[in-house]
Amino acid sequence: MIRFDVLSIFPELFDSYMSASIPGRAAAKHLFELHCHNLRTWTHDAHHSVDDAPFGGGQGMLMKPAPFFEAFDAMRAIDERNCHIVMFSPCGKKFTQRIAEDLATKERIVFACAHYEGVDERVYSQADDVLSLGDFILTGAELPCMVVMDSIVRLLPGALGDEMSSQDESFSDTGLLEYAQYTRPQTYRDMQVPAVLLSGNHQEIARWRRLNALERTARWRPDLLATAHITKQEYDFAQTIVSSEDLS
């Protein structure tokens, strides 16, 4: 069972999300345990201040190093298992499914959530991973933290009802986007489900899904083609779609 420890000035944000849907069911199965800690616990002034003005001037407030360092010390003392510390920053490496798969192998992860304008640079020296969800700015690291935890939980054995589900999804083994999927009714507002999916021919369905995944990746995320697990013939097919998109 993997253990998550979250350090945040808003620890109450995590309960509702991580107790619902797939994370909630996984928690009930004791596949992971979540412990949220208020970073203000490791402050020593009357106002429990976690931030201060940055040296050199500038706008906003910066989170101080001391509460984080003391919290890390406390986290290391709680459990004999090694703490893998994860932080978030625009400077971090882009979070991917491969990173989620690596994190899912850890016994214990400590997420340190900065807020306000950011955090004292010295705190990052304690991190094993510094991650970014993309080139945009959020109020704090709590949302990215929940995103990463959710992606890890889905990979834990027993978390999903169908153990093949996580392998069929986008960015899984093939590195392609997932193929399009349909359910009842067969016709809706003059839009038809592809006939091959109704054929019962599993070989043809598998072929259609593979080609559809290639097409969707070429149209929406052509950057993935360079690292996807595809044949030369499949790559050439995808490139014809990329070229047609460029001309349109």
Secondary structure, 3 states (H helix, E strand, C coil): CEEEEEEECCCCHHHHHHCCHHHHHHHHCCCEEEEEEEHHHHCCCCCCCCEECCCCCCCCCEECHHHHHHHHHHHHHHCCCCCEEEEEEEEEEECCHHHHHHHCCCCEEEEECCECCEECHHHHHHCCEEEECCCCCCCECHHHHHHHHHHHHCCCCCCCCCCCHHHHCCCCCCCCCCCCCCCCCCEECCEECCHHHHCCCHHHHHHHHHHHHHHHHHHHCHHHHHCCCCCHHHHHHHHHHHHHHHHC
